[in-house]
Structure formats: C-alpha cells, structure tokens
Amino acid sequence: MKLKLASTLALTTFLAVPATAYAQTTIRNLQQANSVTLVGRVVQVYREDFVLDDGTGQILVEAESQPLRQAKLKPGDRITVFGTYDDDNKFEAIRLQSSDGKVIPVFDD
C-alpha cells in the first residue's frame, strides 16, 4: 500500500508541474539577440585587435586589420562595437561605430 501511495504521489507531482515554456522567435531575432553592443575607450591598438575599456573592465576586441586601419583607431578614442562575446574572453567585432557616427563593417552580419 505504501509503495502504491508513493507511486501515485510521484506521478501526481510529475503531472502537476507545468512544462517549461519557451518563447518562440525567428532566426533573425535570435541572431540579433545574441549580438551585444559595447561602448568605451580604446586603450591599445594591435594589428587586428584592440583593447576596449568601458569603465567596468577591459576586453580584447577581435577585428580585421583593414577595418581597423579604416577606423584609424588610436588610444583614447571613444567607440561603439557591435559583436559577439566568445569563450576565450574576447569580443568579436561585427561593426565599429566611431564617436562621429561613422559605421565601419568588420564582418557581414
């Protein structure tokens, strides 16, 4: 009797817990939701990367050499970076936007 009661309680508990609800989205919105925008000052510029400081910390931003040359970034410049964060504590830039509003594509998004 105890086993039957325990089984009934377990089944009742399982059935009473609602299924996890997932919001439906489109692939386009999913890609946009996974993109992040960072705003900060350039600390150091390398050949294909630069260090960005937003006042809460610093991160290495991966870009390409041609967009960085085009952006003419130098330490102290304020910049907005659109991109994605990866597991290596690096940020992969998709677009750069200078403080004067000029947008420089790094990768097609």
C-alpha positions as CSV (number, residue, x, y, z in Angstrom):
1,M,0.0,0.0,0.0
2,K,2.8,2.4,0.9
3,L,4.5,1.7,-2.5
4,K,1.3,2.3,-4.4
5,L,0.7,5.6,-2.5
6,A,4.3,6.8,-3.1
7,S,4.0,6.0,-6.8
8,T,0.7,7.8,-7.1
9,L,2.1,10.8,-5.3
10,A,5.2,10.8,-7.5
11,L,3.0,10.6,-10.7
12,T,0.7,13.3,-9.4
13,T,3.6,15.6,-8.6
14,F,5.1,15.0,-12.0
15,L,1.9,15.8,-13.8
16,A,1.2,18.8,-11.7
17,V,4.5,20.5,-12.6
18,P,3.9,22.6,-15.7
19,A,6.2,22.1,-18.6
20,T,8.9,24.8,-19.2
21,A,7.6,27.4,-21.5
22,Y,9.8,28.5,-24.3
23,A,9.3,31.8,-26.2
24,Q,9.1,31.4,-29.9
25,T,11.4,33.6,-32.0
26,T,12.7,33.8,-35.5
27,I,16.3,33.0,-36.6
28,R,16.7,36.7,-37.5
29,N,15.8,37.8,-34.0
30,L,17.9,35.1,-32.4
31,Q,21.0,36.3,-34.2
32,Q,20.2,39.9,-33.1
33,A,19.6,38.8,-29.5
34,N,22.9,37.1,-29.4
35,S,24.7,40.3,-30.5
36,V,26.0,42.7,-28.0
37,T,26.9,46.4,-28.1
38,L,29.9,47.7,-26.1
39,V,30.8,51.4,-25.7
40,G,34.1,52.5,-24.4
41,R,37.5,54.0,-24.9
42,V,40.3,52.4,-26.9
43,V,43.3,51.5,-24.6
44,Q,45.7,49.9,-27.1
45,V,45.6,49.0,-30.8
46,Y,47.3,46.0,-32.3
47,R,47.4,44.7,-35.9
48,E,43.9,43.0,-35.9
49,D,42.7,43.6,-32.3
50,F,42.3,46.4,-29.8
51,V,41.6,46.7,-26.1
52,L,38.4,48.4,-25.1
53,D,37.7,49.9,-21.6
54,D,34.1,50.7,-20.7
55,G,34.9,51.8,-17.2
56,T,33.9,48.5,-15.7
57,G,36.8,46.5,-17.2
58,Q,38.8,45.8,-20.3
59,I,38.4,43.3,-23.1
60,L,40.3,42.3,-26.2
61,V,38.2,43.1,-29.3
62,E,39.0,41.0,-32.4
63,A,38.6,42.7,-35.7
64,E,40.4,42.7,-39.0
65,S,43.4,44.8,-39.9
66,Q,41.7,46.7,-42.8
67,P,38.7,47.9,-40.8
68,L,41.0,48.9,-38.0
69,R,43.1,50.9,-40.5
70,Q,40.0,52.4,-41.9
71,A,38.7,53.4,-38.5
72,K,42.1,55.0,-37.7
73,L,41.7,54.0,-34.0
74,K,44.1,55.3,-31.5
75,P,44.3,55.1,-27.7
76,G,41.7,57.4,-26.1
77,D,39.2,57.2,-29.0
78,R,35.6,56.6,-27.9
79,I,34.0,53.8,-29.9
80,T,30.9,51.6,-30.1
81,V,31.5,48.0,-31.0
82,F,28.7,45.7,-32.2
83,G,29.6,42.0,-32.0
84,T,29.6,38.7,-30.0
85,Y,31.4,37.5,-26.9
86,D,33.3,34.2,-27.2
87,D,34.5,31.7,-24.7
88,D,38.1,33.0,-24.7
89,N,37.2,36.3,-23.0
90,K,37.4,38.0,-26.4
91,F,34.8,40.1,-28.2
92,E,34.5,39.5,-32.0
93,A,33.6,42.8,-33.7
94,I,30.9,42.8,-36.4
95,R,30.8,46.6,-36.8
96,L,32.6,49.6,-35.4
97,Q,31.0,53.0,-34.9
98,S,33.1,56.0,-34.2
99,S,32.1,58.8,-32.0
100,D,31.2,60.9,-35.1
101,G,28.7,58.2,-36.2
102,K,30.8,56.6,-39.0
103,V,30.0,52.9,-39.2
104,I,32.7,50.5,-40.4
105,P,31.7,46.9,-41.1
106,V,34.2,44.3,-39.9
107,F,32.3,41.2,-40.8
108,D,29.0,40.9,-42.7
109,D,26.2,40.3,-40.1
